[in-house]
């Protein structure tokens, strides 16, 4: 199995933490987020991961080149950011022949069992499965509505008046059909450009264990406290 780890963002909401450090190498009690995610992938049976880079790309490449993560790691440099969906489309050949694969935003902290997520996806014969969590600030997230079988019947990115709190985690399992839904443009985003079109075709997997969006300084500080306290 293969995985995309989306890690090219500039981490503007995390400044000054990211003034001199790429977001994916920000440390939680001494461990870079990238290392944590690669361990999640390895435990889920991933044998090859592709990491996109842009901001402090040389630091990411140097970090990866000096370590053995138990799986093969490829680097894809983006001179101009392609967006979350654009990166996946530009690397379609990376997952050629794969029945399904993971797509992960590498700036979230979780103790999700990735193997269970993949199993959920395969049991339902899903075209695309999105990890979800209960957000305290749903207006800042992409919000999904599920039917009684877990199928996503509606998805809205950052709704002004959210009708629920099940929010997109940026952790996906996808089949090859996703490439029929990504626009062939210089840049595209899953939340705005792809996921709304998948309503009725994808499933939502609710993460009931620990999950935290640490894209902000407050989130990062909370992640460090939770890790130190043994909550994850």
SVG drawing of the C-alpha trace seen along z (x, -y; Angstrom):
<svg xmlns="http://www.w3.org/2000/svg" viewBox="-30 -34 52 40">
<polyline fill="none" stroke="black" stroke-width="0.4" points="0.0,0.0 1.2,-3.6 0.5,-6.9 0.7,-10.6 1.9,-12.7 1.0,-16.3 3.6,-18.4 4.5,-21.3 2.5,-24.1 4.3,-27.2 2.7,-26.9 1.7,-30.5 -0.7,-29.9 2.0,-28.3 4.5,-31.2 6.8,-31.9 7.2,-28.2 7.7,-27.7 9.8,-30.8 12.9,-28.5 11.4,-25.0 9.1,-23.3 5.7,-22.5 6.2,-18.7 9.4,-18.8 7.8,-20.7 8.4,-18.4 6.0,-17.0 8.1,-16.1 11.2,-15.6 9.5,-13.8 8.9,-15.5 5.4,-15.2 6.7,-13.6 8.3,-10.8 5.0,-10.2 3.0,-10.0 5.5,-7.7 5.2,-5.4 1.4,-5.4 1.7,-4.5 4.2,-1.7 1.9,-0.2 -1.0,-0.3 0.9,1.7 2.2,-1.2 5.5,-0.2 6.0,-3.5 5.2,-7.1 5.5,-10.2 6.1,-13.5 5.5,-16.8 7.8,-19.7 8.0,-23.5 8.8,-25.5 12.3,-24.6 12.4,-21.7 16.1,-21.0 15.6,-20.5 12.9,-17.9 14.9,-16.1 18.0,-16.1 15.9,-14.8 14.4,-11.9 17.7,-10.9 19.4,-10.3 16.8,-8.0 15.3,-4.6 11.5,-4.7 10.9,-1.1 9.3,-2.0 10.5,-3.6 10.1,-7.4 10.0,-9.6 10.2,-13.4 8.2,-15.6 9.3,-19.2 6.7,-21.9 8.2,-25.1 4.7,-26.5 2.2,-25.0 -0.2,-22.7 -2.9,-22.4 -3.8,-19.2 -5.7,-17.7 -3.2,-19.1 -0.3,-17.3 -2.1,-14.0 -3.1,-14.5 0.4,-15.5 1.7,-12.2 -0.9,-9.9 1.7,-7.5 3.0,-7.0 -0.1,-5.0 -0.7,-3.4 -1.9,0.1 -2.9,-0.4 -6.4,0.6 -6.4,-2.0 -4.0,-4.4 -3.8,-6.9 -3.8,-10.7 -2.8,-12.4 -2.4,-16.0 0.7,-15.7 0.0,-18.5 -2.6,-16.7 -1.9,-14.7 -3.9,-11.6 -3.6,-8.0 -6.0,-6.7 -5.6,-3.0 -5.0,-3.5 -5.5,0.2 -9.1,0.0 -9.7,-3.0 -8.4,-1.0 -10.5,2.0 -13.6,-0.2 -13.0,-1.5 -12.5,1.9 -15.5,3.5 -17.8,1.0 -16.3,1.1 -16.0,-2.7 -14.6,-4.9 -13.3,-7.3 -13.3,-7.3 -12.8,-10.4 -11.7,-10.4 -14.0,-12.6 -13.9,-14.1 -16.2,-16.1 -15.1,-19.7 -15.7,-22.4 -15.4,-25.0 -17.2,-23.5 -17.5,-26.8 -13.7,-26.6 -13.7,-23.1 -15.1,-21.1 -18.3,-19.5 -19.9,-16.2 -23.4,-14.9 -23.8,-11.1 -26.7,-8.8 -27.4,-5.8 -24.9,-3.7 -22.0,-6.1 -22.3,-7.4 -21.5,-11.1 -24.6,-12.7 -23.3,-16.3 -20.0,-18.0 -19.5,-21.8 -16.1,-23.5 -16.2,-26.0 -19.9,-26.6 -21.2,-29.9 -23.9,-28.1 -22.8,-24.4 -25.6,-21.9 -23.4,-19.4 -19.9,-19.0 -18.4,-16.1 -15.3,-17.7 -12.8,-16.6 -9.5,-15.3 -7.5,-15.4 -7.0,-11.6 -8.4,-9.7 -8.4,-6.3 -9.0,-6.6 -9.4,-4.4 -8.4,-5.2 -11.7,-6.8 -10.6,-10.0 -8.7,-11.1 -12.0,-11.5 -13.0,-14.2 -9.8,-16.3 -9.9,-19.3 -7.0,-19.5 -5.9,-22.9 -2.6,-24.5 -3.8,-24.2 -6.8,-22.5 -7.9,-21.7 -9.8,-18.7 -12.0,-20.6 -13.3,-23.1 -12.8,-21.4 -13.2,-17.7 -15.1,-16.5 -18.4,-18.3 -18.6,-16.4 -18.1,-13.1 -21.3,-13.4 -23.2,-10.2 -20.2,-8.3 -17.9,-8.4 -18.1,-7.2 -17.1,-8.9 -15.1,-7.1 -15.6,-8.9 -12.4,-8.9 -13.5,-8.5 -9.9,-8.4 -7.5,-11.3 -7.4,-13.9 -6.1,-17.4 -5.6,-19.9 -2.3,-21.5 -2.0,-24.0 -2.1,-26.9 0.2,-27.9 -2.5,-27.2 -3.1,-23.8 0.6,-23.0 0.9,-24.0 -2.1,-21.8 -0.5,-18.9 2.7,-19.2 0.7,-19.3 -1.4,-16.3 1.6,-14.3 3.5,-15.2 0.4,-14.2 0.1,-10.8 -3.2,-11.6 -1.8,-10.3"/>
</svg>
